[in-house]
Amino acid sequence: MPSNSETILSNQVHGGDSTVQTVLGSKYKGDGYYGRSDGLHTVQYNLSGFIGKVVMQGTLAVDPDSTDWFDITNTQLDSLTDSSDYRDGGFIYNFTGNYIWVRAYVFDWTDGSVVSITLNH
């Protein structure tokens, strides 16, 4: 089976004023959309000076509404507990599921940048 690699979120820069921001990414086709049986996905969060949280969300609905989405286990990245601590670099997570759609969710975000989030499946 051919694999897909796509940037699902990029160039999100916090204003630097310590306000709490949220970014809800667009939906992207997951393995379930293509009928693949392995359900293997890999996501890479590329961050710079990031203070906040990022998690992947998935749905099994073909035409999802806001209540159909759920957090995907073991894909959440948190900045450290002290607000002066931040995350830099690339962080890779693997997850398995026959999700029809997936998206990135950035929340409790108070500083830094989401350079890109890349999905492979």
TILUMMI-384225 format. One record per atom (N, C-alpha, C, O, CB): atom name; residue number from 1; residue in one letter; x, y, z. Coordinates in steps of 0.05 Angstrom, whole numbers, plus 5000, padded with zeros to 4 digits. Each point is the difference from the previous one (the first is absolute). Glycine has a CB too. Example, Ala and Ser with C-alpha at 12.3 -4.5 7.8 and 13.67 -1.06 7.14 Angstrom:
REM TILUMMI-384225
NODE/name/resi/resn/u/v/w
NODE/N/1/a/5264/4886/5156
NODE/CA/1/a/4982/5024/5000
NODE/C/1/a/5018/5024/5000
NODE/O/1/a/5021/5000/5013
NODE/CB/1/a/4941/4977/5012
NODE/N/2/s/5031/5044/4961
NODE/CA/2/s/5016/5024/5001
NODE/C/2/s/4985/5022/5014
NODE/O/2/s/5010/5022/5004
NODE/CB/2/s/5014/4965/4953
This chain:
REM TILUMMI-384225
NODE/name/resi/resn/u/v/w
NODE/N/1/m/5017/4976/5000
NODE/CA/1/m/4983/5024/5000
NODE/C/1/m/5018/5025/5000
NODE/O/1/m/5020/5001/5014
NODE/CB/1/m/4943/4974/5010
NODE/N/2/p/5029/5045/4961
NODE/CA/2/p/5016/5025/5001
NODE/C/2/p/4995/5014/5026
NODE/O/2/p/4979/4997/5012
NODE/CB/2/p/5018/5007/4938
NODE/N/3/s/5023/5011/5059
NODE/CA/3/s/4996/5015/5024
NODE/C/3/s/4997/5030/4994
NODE/O/3/s/5008/5009/4978
NODE/CB/3/s/5020/4957/5047
NODE/N/4/n/4960/5048/4993
NODE/CA/4/n/4995/5029/4997
NODE/C/4/n/5016/5015/5021
NODE/O/4/n/5003/4991/5022
NODE/CB/4/n/4951/5001/4959
NODE/N/5/s/5057/5030/5011
NODE/CA/5/s/5013/5018/5018
NODE/C/5/s/4991/5029/4993
NODE/O/5/s/5002/5008/4978
NODE/CB/5/s/5039/4961/5027
NODE/N/6/e/4949/5045/5016
NODE/CA/6/e/4990/5026/4995
NODE/C/6/e/5003/5018/5024
NODE/O/6/e/4998/4990/5023
NODE/CB/6/e/4970/4992/4943
NODE/N/7/t/5036/5043/5030
NODE/CA/7/t/5001/5020/5021
NODE/C/7/t/4971/5007/5007
NODE/O/7/t/4986/5010/4982
NODE/CB/7/t/5060/5008/5004
NODE/N/8/i/4946/4977/5039
NODE/CA/8/i/4972/5005/5007
NODE/C/8/i/4996/5026/5016
NODE/O/8/i/4978/5009/5004
NODE/CB/8/i/5015/4942/4996
NODE/N/9/l/5029/5061/5009
NODE/CA/9/l/4999/5026/5013
NODE/C/9/l/5027/5013/4998
NODE/O/9/l/5021/4987/5003
NODE/CB/9/l/4943/4998/5029
NODE/N/10/s/5037/5041/4961
NODE/CA/10/s/5026/5013/4998
NODE/C/10/s/4999/5030/5006
NODE/O/10/s/4978/5012/4999
NODE/CB/10/s/5035/4954/4967
NODE/N/11/n/5010/5044/5042
NODE/CA/11/n/5003/5029/5003
NODE/C/11/n/4980/5013/5019
NODE/O/11/n/4988/5020/4994
NODE/CB/11/n/5031/4981/4961
NODE/N/12/q/4978/4987/5069
NODE/CA/12/q/4983/5012/5021
NODE/C/12/q/5018/5013/5020
NODE/O/12/q/5016/4986/5014
NODE/CB/12/q/4948/4979/4979
NODE/N/13/v/5034/5061/5009
NODE/CA/13/v/5018/5015/5018
NODE/C/13/v/4983/5014/5021
NODE/O/13/v/4981/5015/4994
NODE/CB/13/v/5053/4992/4969
NODE/N/14/h/4973/4989/5062
NODE/CA/14/h/4986/5013/5022
NODE/C/14/h/5008/5029/5001
NODE/O/14/h/5023/5007/4993
NODE/CB/14/h/4974/4950/5033
NODE/N/15/g/4985/5060/4982
NODE/CA/15/g/5006/5029/5001
NODE/C/15/g/5020/5008/5021
NODE/O/15/g/5010/5023/4999
NODE/CB/15/g/4945/4984/4986
NODE/N/16/g/5052/4975/5034
NODE/CA/16/g/5021/5006/5019
NODE/C/16/g/4990/5016/5024
NODE/O/16/g/5017/5010/5016
NODE/CB/16/g/5015/4989/4947
NODE/N/17/d/4942/5004/5040
NODE/CA/17/d/4989/5016/5022
NODE/C/17/d/4990/4983/5023
NODE/O/17/d/4986/5010/5018
NODE/CB/17/d/5002/5025/4949
NODE/N/18/s/5018/4939/5033
NODE/CA/18/s/4992/4981/5021
NODE/C/18/s/4970/4994/5002
NODE/O/18/s/4991/4987/5018
NODE/CB/18/s/5048/5029/5007
NODE/N/19/t/4945/4994/4955
NODE/CA/19/t/4972/4992/5000
NODE/C/19/t/4998/4971/4992
NODE/O/19/t/5017/4989/4986
NODE/CB/19/t/4968/5058/5003
NODE/N/20/v/4994/4940/5020
NODE/CA/20/v/4995/4972/4994
NODE/C/20/v/4986/4998/4973
NODE/O/20/v/4978/5012/4996
NODE/CB/20/v/5020/4975/5053
NODE/N/21/q/5014/4999/4932
NODE/CA/21/q/4989/4997/4974
NODE/C/21/q/4994/4971/4994
NODE/O/21/q/5012/4982/5012
NODE/CB/21/q/5012/5059/4972
NODE/N/22/t/4958/4954/4996
NODE/CA/22/t/4993/4974/4991
NODE/C/22/t/5000/5000/4970
NODE/O/22/t/4990/5019/4987
NODE/CB/22/t/4982/4972/5054
NODE/N/23/v/5038/4988/4947
NODE/CA/23/v/4999/4996/4971
NODE/C/23/v/4989/4972/4994
NODE/O/23/v/5010/4980/5010
NODE/CB/23/v/5029/5052/4982
NODE/N/24/l/4939/4967/4993
NODE/CA/24/l/4988/4975/4992
NODE/C/24/l/5006/4996/4970
NODE/O/24/l/4990/5015/4984
NODE/CB/24/l/4974/4989/5052
NODE/N/25/g/5052/4976/4958
NODE/CA/25/g/5008/4995/4972
NODE/C/25/g/4977/4990/4983
NODE/O/25/g/4979/4991/5011
NODE/CB/25/g/5067/5000/5005
NODE/N/26/s/4958/5010/4958
NODE/CA/26/s/4980/4989/4981
NODE/C/26/s/5001/4969/5001
NODE/O/26/s/5019/4988/5010
NODE/CB/26/s/4986/5053/4961
NODE/N/27/k/4974/4947/5019
NODE/CA/27/k/4999/4970/4999
NODE/C/27/k/5017/4990/4976
NODE/O/27/k/4999/5012/4979
NODE/CB/27/k/4955/4988/5044
NODE/N/28/y/5060/4978/4982
NODE/CA/28/y/5015/4986/4979
NODE/C/28/y/4993/4971/5000
NODE/O/28/y/4994/4988/5021
NODE/CB/28/y/5044/5046/4984
NODE/N/29/k/4964/4954/4972
NODE/CA/29/k/4992/4972/4997
NODE/C/29/k/5019/4982/5015
NODE/O/29/k/5025/5002/4998
NODE/CB/29/k/4956/5008/4957
NODE/N/30/g/5008/4972/5061
NODE/CA/30/g/5015/4980/5014
NODE/C/30/g/5000/4973/4986
NODE/O/30/g/4988/4998/4978
NODE/CB/30/g/5002/5025/5065
NODE/N/31/d/5022/4957/4968
NODE/CA/31/d/5001/4974/4988
NODE/C/31/d/4973/4988/4994
NODE/O/31/d/4996/4987/4980
NODE/CB/31/d/5047/5006/5043
NODE/N/32/g/4938/5011/4995
NODE/CA/32/g/4973/4990/4997
NODE/C/32/g/4986/5011/4975
NODE/O/32/g/4983/4986/4988
NODE/CB/32/g/5015/5008/5061
NODE/N/33/y/5009/5030/4943
NODE/CA/33/y/4988/5012/4976
NODE/C/33/y/5007/4983/4976
NODE/O/33/y/4984/4997/4982
NODE/CB/33/y/5019/5049/5039
NODE/N/34/y/5022/4944/4978
NODE/CA/34/y/5009/4985/4977
NODE/C/34/y/4995/4970/5003
NODE/O/34/y/5006/4984/4981
NODE/CB/34/y/5029/5050/5013
NODE/N/35/g/4953/4957/5028
NODE/CA/35/g/4994/4972/5004
NODE/C/35/g/5024/4983/5006
NODE/O/35/g/5000/4976/4997
NODE/CB/35/g/4962/5030/4973
NODE/N/36/r/5060/5007/5040
NODE/CA/36/r/5024/4985/5007
NODE/C/36/r/4995/4985/5026
NODE/O/36/r/4987/5010/5018
NODE/CB/36/r/5043/5024/4958
NODE/N/37/s/4981/4942/5026
NODE/CA/37/s/4994/4983/5023
NODE/C/37/s/5020/5004/5023
NODE/O/37/s/4994/4992/5022
NODE/CB/37/s/4986/4976/4947
NODE/N/38/d/5044/5043/5026
NODE/CA/38/d/5019/5002/5022
NODE/C/38/d/4996/5024/5018
NODE/O/38/d/5007/4998/5024
NODE/CB/38/d/5025/4980/4946
NODE/N/39/g/4956/5043/5021
NODE/CA/39/g/4993/5023/5017
NODE/C/39/g/5024/5015/5011
NODE/O/39/g/4997/5017/5018
NODE/CB/39/g/4962/4959/4993
NODE/N/40/l/5065/5019/4979
NODE/CA/40/l/5024/5012/5011
NODE/C/40/l/5003/5029/4990
NODE/O/40/l/4999/5005/4975
NODE/CB/40/l/5023/4950/5028
NODE/N/41/h/4982/5064/5015
NODE/CA/41/h/5005/5028/4994
NODE/C/41/h/5024/5009/5016
NODE/O/41/h/5006/4990/5022
NODE/CB/41/h/4945/5018/4969
NODE/N/42/t/5064/5011/4998
NODE/CA/42/t/5022/5013/5014
NODE/C/42/t/4997/5030/4997
NODE/O/42/t/4994/5010/4979
NODE/CB/42/t/5037/4950/5013
NODE/N/43/v/4972/5054/5030
NODE/CA/43/v/4998/5029/5000
NODE/C/43/v/5025/5012/5011
NODE/O/43/v/5011/4990/5020
NODE/CB/43/v/4938/5008/4984
NODE/N/44/q/5060/5024/4985
NODE/CA/44/q/5023/5015/5010
NODE/C/44/q/4992/5028/5006
NODE/O/44/q/4991/5015/4982
NODE/CB/44/q/5041/4955/4993
NODE/N/45/y/4972/5039/5050
NODE/CA/45/y/4995/5028/5008
NODE/C/45/y/5027/5014/4999
NODE/O/45/y/5019/4992/5014
NODE/CB/45/y/4941/4995/5016
NODE/N/46/n/5043/5034/4954
NODE/CA/46/n/5024/5016/4999
NODE/C/46/n/4994/5027/5013
NODE/O/46/n/4983/5015/4990
NODE/CB/46/n/5032/4962/4967
NODE/N/47/l/4998/5028/5066
NODE/CA/47/l/4994/5022/5017
NODE/C/47/l/5024/5018/5005
NODE/O/47/l/5023/4991/4998
NODE/CB/47/l/4941/4982/5023
NODE/N/48/s/5031/5052/4985
NODE/CA/48/s/5021/5019/5007
NODE/C/48/s/4991/5017/5023
NODE/O/48/s/4981/5016/4997
NODE/CB/48/s/5036/4984/4955
NODE/N/49/g/4997/4998/5071
NODE/CA/49/g/4993/5016/5023
NODE/C/49/g/4972/4996/5009
NODE/O/49/g/4988/5018/5011
NODE/CB/49/g/5045/5015/4974
NODE/N/50/f/4956/4943/5011
NODE/CA/50/f/4971/4994/5005
NODE/C/50/f/4994/4996/5029
NODE/O/50/f/5013/4984/5013
NODE/CB/50/f/4985/4996/4941
NODE/N/51/i/4982/5034/5056
NODE/CA/51/i/4988/4995/5026
NODE/C/51/i/4971/4995/4996
NODE/O/51/i/4985/5018/4992
NODE/CB/51/i/5050/5011/5032
NODE/N/52/g/4956/4947/4980
NODE/CA/52/g/4972/4993/4996
NODE/C/52/g/4997/4970/4997
NODE/O/52/g/5017/4984/5010
NODE/CB/52/g/4974/5059/4968
NODE/N/53/k/4987/4948/5010
NODE/CA/53/k/4995/4972/4995
NODE/C/53/k/4991/4995/4972
NODE/O/53/k/4987/5017/4987
NODE/CB/53/k/5000/4978/5061
NODE/N/54/v/5020/4982/4941
NODE/CA/54/v/4992/4991/4974
NODE/C/54/v/4991/4971/5002
NODE/O/54/v/5012/4984/5014
NODE/CB/54/v/5020/5048/4962
NODE/N/55/v/4946/4962/5010
NODE/CA/55/v/4990/4972/5000
NODE/C/55/v/4987/4995/4972
NODE/O/55/v/4990/5019/4988
NODE/CB/55/v/5003/4981/5063
NODE/N/56/m/5008/4976/4940
NODE/CA/56/m/4986/4992/4976
NODE/C/56/m/4972/4991/5008
NODE/O/56/m/4996/4988/5021
NODE/CB/56/m/5047/4998/4956
NODE/N/57/q/4938/5021/5006
NODE/CA/57/q/4972/4991/5004
NODE/C/57/q/4992/4984/4976
NODE/O/57/q/5009/5004/4978
NODE/CB/57/q/4980/5037/5051
NODE/N/58/g/4992/4940/4976
NODE/CA/58/g/4990/4983/4978
NODE/C/58/g/4970/4997/5002
NODE/O/58/g/4988/5007/5020
NODE/CB/58/g/5056/4969/4979
NODE/N/59/t/4945/5014/4979
NODE/CA/59/t/4972/4994/4999
NODE/C/59/t/4995/4976/4981
NODE/O/59/t/5016/4996/4982
NODE/CB/59/t/4972/5053/5028
NODE/N/60/l/4991/4937/4996
NODE/CA/60/l/4992/4978/4983
NODE/C/60/l/4976/5008/4983
NODE/O/60/l/4990/4984/4984
NODE/CB/60/l/5026/4983/5050
NODE/N/61/a/4975/5057/4969
NODE/CA/61/a/4977/5010/4984
NODE/C/61/a/5009/5009/4972
NODE/O/61/a/5022/5011/4997
NODE/CB/61/a/4956/5004/5046
NODE/N/62/v/5006/4979/4937
NODE/CA/62/v/5006/5007/4973
NODE/C/62/v/4997/5030/4996
NODE/O/62/v/5016/5013/4986
NODE/CB/62/v/4969/4942/4998
NODE/N/63/d/4994/5057/5028
NODE/CA/63/d/4995/5029/4999
NODE/C/63/d/4998/5010/5028
NODE/O/63/d/4977/5005/5010
NODE/CB/63/d/4999/4991/4945
NODE/N/64/p/5047/5008/5059
NODE/CA/64/p/4999/5006/5028
NODE/C/64/p/4990/5028/5007
NODE/O/64/p/5004/5019/4985
NODE/CB/64/p/5033/4949/5020
NODE/N/65/d/4950/5034/5018
NODE/CA/65/d/4994/5026/5012
NODE/C/65/d/5018/5003/5025
NODE/O/65/d/5016/4982/5005
NODE/CB/65/d/4936/5019/4977
NODE/N/66/s/5045/5021/5032
NODE/CA/66/s/5019/5006/5022
NODE/C/66/s/5000/4979/5022
NODE/O/66/s/5020/4997/5014
NODE/CB/66/s/4973/5051/4975
NODE/N/67/t/4985/4938/5015
NODE/CA/67/t/4998/4980/5021
NODE/C/67/t/5011/4973/4993
NODE/O/67/t/5001/4982/5017
NODE/CB/67/t/4959/5043/4999
NODE/N/68/d/5048/4970/4959
NODE/CA/68/d/5010/4974/4991
NODE/C/68/d/5029/4997/5005
NODE/O/68/d/5011/4977/4996
NODE/CB/68/d/4954/5023/4970
NODE/N/69/w/5050/5021/5041
NODE/CA/69/w/5029/4998/5003
NODE/C/69/w/5008/4992/5028
NODE/O/69/w/4986/5006/5020
NODE/CB/69/w/5018/5029/4945
NODE/N/70/f/5018/4950/5037
NODE/CA/70/f/5011/4992/5026
NODE/C/70/f/5031/5001/4999
NODE/O/70/f/5011/4997/4978
NODE/CB/70/f/4948/4974/5031
NODE/N/71/d/5053/5033/5014
NODE/CA/71/d/5029/5000/5002
NODE/C/71/d/5011/4972/4995
NODE/O/71/d/4989/4981/5010
NODE/CB/71/d/5010/5058/5022
NODE/N/72/i/5022/4959/4953
NODE/CA/72/i/5013/4974/4994
NODE/C/72/i/5021/4995/5022
NODE/O/72/i/5018/5016/5004
NODE/CB/72/i/4974/4988/4946
NODE/N/73/t/5005/4973/5063
NODE/CA/73/t/5018/4993/5022
NODE/C/73/t/5029/5000/4992
NODE/O/73/t/5007/4992/4978
NODE/CB/73/t/4956/4980/5040
NODE/N/74/n/5054/5037/5000
NODE/CA/74/n/5029/5001/4997
NODE/C/74/n/5010/5018/4978
NODE/O/74/n/5021/4994/4988
NODE/CB/74/n/4979/4960/5029
NODE/N/75/t/4985/5067/4977
NODE/CA/75/t/5010/5019/4980
NODE/C/75/t/5003/5028/5012
NODE/O/75/t/5006/5019/4985
NODE/CB/75/t/4973/4954/4979
NODE/N/76/q/5016/5030/5062
NODE/CA/76/q/5001/5027/5011
NODE/C/76/q/5027/5008/5009
NODE/O/76/q/5014/4985/5014
NODE/CB/76/q/4940/5009/5001
NODE/N/77/l/5055/5030/4977
NODE/CA/77/l/5025/5012/5008
NODE/C/77/l/4993/5023/5018
NODE/O/77/l/4984/5018/4992
NODE/CB/77/l/5041/4967/4966
NODE/N/78/d/4986/5016/5066
NODE/CA/78/d/4996/5023/5018
NODE/C/78/d/5027/5014/5004
NODE/O/78/d/5021/4987/5001
NODE/CB/78/d/4941/4989/5023
NODE/N/79/s/5037/5051/4977
NODE/CA/79/s/5024/5013/5008
NODE/C/79/s/5004/4994/5030
NODE/O/79/s/4981/4989/5013
NODE/CB/79/s/5013/5049/4953
NODE/N/80/l/5028/4967/5045
NODE/CA/80/l/5006/4993/5027
NODE/C/80/l/4982/5017/5019
NODE/O/80/l/4989/5021/4991
NODE/CB/80/l/5058/4966/4997
NODE/N/81/t/4951/5005/5037
NODE/CA/81/t/4981/5013/5018
NODE/C/81/t/5007/5029/5007
NODE/O/81/t/4982/5016/5004
NODE/CB/81/t/5009/4940/5014
NODE/N/82/d/5034/5051/4983
NODE/CA/82/d/5008/5028/5005
NODE/C/82/d/4996/5016/4975
NODE/O/82/d/5010/4992/4979
NODE/CB/82/d/5024/4993/5056
NODE/N/83/s/4952/5037/4966
NODE/CA/83/s/4994/5016/4976
NODE/C/83/s/5025/5011/4987
NODE/O/83/s/4999/5010/4977
NODE/CB/83/s/4958/5002/5043
NODE/N/84/s/5066/4987/4994
NODE/CA/84/s/5025/5010/4987
NODE/C/84/s/5013/4978/4984
NODE/O/84/s/5019/5005/4985
NODE/CB/84/s/4987/5027/5052
NODE/N/85/d/4984/4943/4965
NODE/CA/85/d/5011/4977/4984
NODE/C/85/d/4985/4999/4974
NODE/O/85/d/4976/5005/4999
NODE/CB/85/d/5036/4970/5043
NODE/N/86/y/5002/5017/4937
NODE/CA/86/y/4988/4999/4974
NODE/C/86/y/5010/4975/4985
NODE/O/86/y/5019/4987/5008
NODE/CB/86/y/4976/5063/4991
NODE/N/87/r/4993/4945/4978
NODE/CA/87/r/5008/4978/4983
NODE/C/87/r/5010/5010/4973
NODE/O/87/r/4988/5017/4988
NODE/CB/87/r/4978/4953/5034
NODE/N/88/d/5057/5019/4970
NODE/CA/88/d/5013/5006/4974
NODE/C/88/d/5006/4974/4986
NODE/O/88/d/5008/4981/5013
NODE/CB/88/d/5011/5062/5005
NODE/N/89/g/4978/4957/4956
NODE/CA/89/g/5008/4976/4984
NODE/C/89/g/4977/4984/4989
NODE/O/89/g/4977/5010/4999
NODE/CB/89/g/5063/4988/5029
NODE/N/90/g/4966/4978/4964
NODE/CA/90/g/4980/4982/4989
NODE/C/90/g/4993/4978/5019
NODE/O/90/g/5018/4988/5013
NODE/CB/90/g/5000/5022/4941
NODE/N/91/f/4957/4984/5048
NODE/CA/91/f/4990/4979/5019
NODE/C/91/f/4982/4981/4984
NODE/O/91/f/4981/5009/4987
NODE/CB/91/f/5021/5023/5053
NODE/N/92/i/5004/4943/4960
NODE/CA/92/i/4987/4980/4983
NODE/C/92/i/4983/4981/5017
NODE/O/92/i/5009/4990/5021
NODE/CB/92/i/5029/5013/4946
NODE/N/93/y/4938/4992/5024
NODE/CA/93/y/4981/4982/5013
NODE/C/93/y/4988/4981/4979
NODE/O/93/y/4993/5008/4978
NODE/CB/93/y/4997/5026/5058
NODE/N/94/n/5008/4940/4971
NODE/CA/94/n/4987/4981/4983
NODE/C/94/n/4973/4993/5013
NODE/O/94/n/4998/4998/5025
NODE/CB/94/n/5046/4983/4958
NODE/N/95/f/4936/5016/5001
NODE/CA/95/f/4974/4991/5011
NODE/C/95/f/4986/4982/4979
NODE/O/95/f/5004/5003/4976
NODE/CB/95/f/4992/5039/5053
NODE/N/96/t/4987/4940/4982
NODE/CA/96/t/4987/4981/4982
NODE/C/96/t/4969/5003/5004
NODE/O/96/t/4991/5001/5023
NODE/CB/96/t/5049/4968/4979
NODE/N/97/g/4946/5032/4976
NODE/CA/97/g/4971/5001/5001
NODE/C/97/g/4990/5005/4972
NODE/O/97/g/5013/5013/4984
NODE/CB/97/g/4987/5004/5063
NODE/N/98/n/4977/4972/4947
NODE/CA/98/n/4988/5004/4973
NODE/C/98/n/4983/5025/4999
NODE/O/98/n/4977/4999/4993
NODE/CB/98/n/5024/4951/5000
NODE/N/99/y/5012/5072/5014
NODE/CA/99/y/4987/5026/5001
NODE/C/99/y/4993/5009/4971
NODE/O/99/y/5017/4998/4982
NODE/CB/99/y/5007/5014/5061
NODE/N/100/i/4952/4997/4953
NODE/CA/100/i/4992/5011/4974
NODE/C/100/i/5013/5027/4996
NODE/O/100/i/5011/5006/4978
NODE/CB/100/i/4945/4969/5024
NODE/N/101/w/5043/5042/5019
NODE/CA/101/w/5013/5026/4999
NODE/C/101/w/5017/5005/5025
NODE/O/101/w/4994/4989/5021
NODE/CB/101/w/4967/5029/4952
NODE/N/102/v/5060/4997/5024
NODE/CA/102/v/5017/5008/5023
NODE/C/102/v/5005/5031/4997
NODE/O/102/v/4998/5011/4979
NODE/CB/102/v/5024/4942/5025
NODE/N/103/r/4985/5059/5019
NODE/CA/103/r/5007/5028/5000
NODE/C/103/r/5017/5006/5024
NODE/O/103/r/5001/4984/5019
NODE/CB/103/r/4956/5028/4958
NODE/N/104/a/5057/5010/5022
NODE/CA/104/a/5017/5009/5022
NODE/C/104/a/4984/5020/5017
NODE/O/104/a/4984/5015/4989
NODE/CB/104/a/5059/4978/4984
NODE/N/105/y/4962/5006/5053
NODE/CA/105/y/4987/5018/5019
NODE/C/105/y/5021/5012/5018
NODE/O/105/y/5013/4985/5014
NODE/CB/105/y/4943/4989/4984
NODE/N/106/v/5048/5052/5001
NODE/CA/106/v/5019/5014/5017
NODE/C/106/v/4984/5016/5020
NODE/O/106/v/4982/5015/4993
NODE/CB/106/v/5053/4988/4969
NODE/N/107/f/4972/4994/5064
NODE/CA/107/f/4984/5014/5021
NODE/C/107/f/5018/5007/5024
NODE/O/107/f/5023/4991/5002
NODE/CB/107/f/4936/4984/4983
NODE/N/108/d/5030/5041/5032
NODE/CA/108/d/5015/5011/5023
NODE/C/108/d/5027/5011/4991
NODE/O/108/d/5020/4998/5014
NODE/CB/108/d/4958/4968/5016
NODE/N/109/w/5022/5047/4947
NODE/CA/109/w/5024/5010/4986
NODE/C/109/w/5005/5029/5009
NODE/O/109/w/4983/5017/4995
NODE/CB/109/w/5009/4951/4966
NODE/N/110/t/5031/5037/5050
NODE/CA/110/t/5007/5027/5010
NODE/C/110/t/5024/5012/4988
NODE/O/110/t/5006/5024/5005
NODE/CB/110/t/4973/4963/5037
NODE/N/111/d/5037/4998/4943
NODE/CA/111/d/5024/5012/4988
NODE/C/111/d/5012/4981/4979
NODE/O/111/d/4995/4976/5000
NODE/CB/111/d/5014/5051/5042
NODE/N/112/g/5007/4985/4940
NODE/CA/112/g/5015/4984/4981
NODE/C/112/g/4985/4995/4974
NODE/O/112/g/4980/5013/4994
NODE/CB/112/g/5042/4965/5044
NODE/N/113/s/4989/5003/4946
NODE/CA/113/s/4989/4994/4974
NODE/C/113/s/4996/4970/4995
NODE/O/113/s/5015/4984/5010
NODE/CB/113/s/5007/5058/4974
NODE/N/114/v/4957/4953/5000
NODE/CA/114/v/4997/4973/4988
NODE/C/114/v/5011/5004/4972
NODE/O/114/v/4986/5011/4983
NODE/CB/114/v/4973/4975/5046
NODE/N/115/v/5065/5005/4966
NODE/CA/115/v/5013/5003/4974
NODE/C/115/v/4984/4983/4979
NODE/O/115/v/4993/5010/4979
NODE/CB/115/v/5053/4998/5043
NODE/N/116/s/4949/4967/4985
NODE/CA/116/s/4984/4982/4983
NODE/C/116/s/4992/4975/5015
NODE/O/116/s/5013/4992/5020
NODE/CB/116/s/5011/5026/4939
NODE/N/117/i/4955/4970/5032
NODE/CA/117/i/4992/4973/5009
NODE/C/117/i/4997/4984/4975
NODE/O/117/i/4984/5007/4982
NODE/CB/117/i/4993/5010/5061
NODE/N/118/t/5037/4960/4956
NODE/CA/118/t/5000/4983/4976
NODE/C/118/t/4988/4973/5007
NODE/O/118/t/5007/4988/5020
NODE/CB/118/t/5034/5036/4961
NODE/N/119/l/4941/4967/5002
NODE/CA/119/l/4987/4974/5003
NODE/C/119/l/5009/4981/4979
NODE/O/119/l/5001/5007/4976
NODE/CB/119/l/4960/5015/5045
NODE/N/120/n/5047/4954/4987
NODE/CA/120/n/5007/4978/4981
NODE/C/120/n/4982/4976/5006
NODE/O/120/n/4995/4993/5023
NODE/CB/120/n/5053/5023/4973
NODE/N/121/h/4942/4972/4982
NODE/CA/121/h/4984/4975/5004
NODE/C/121/h/4998/4985/4974
NODE/O/121/h/4988/4979/4998
NODE/CB/121/h/4985/5043/5038
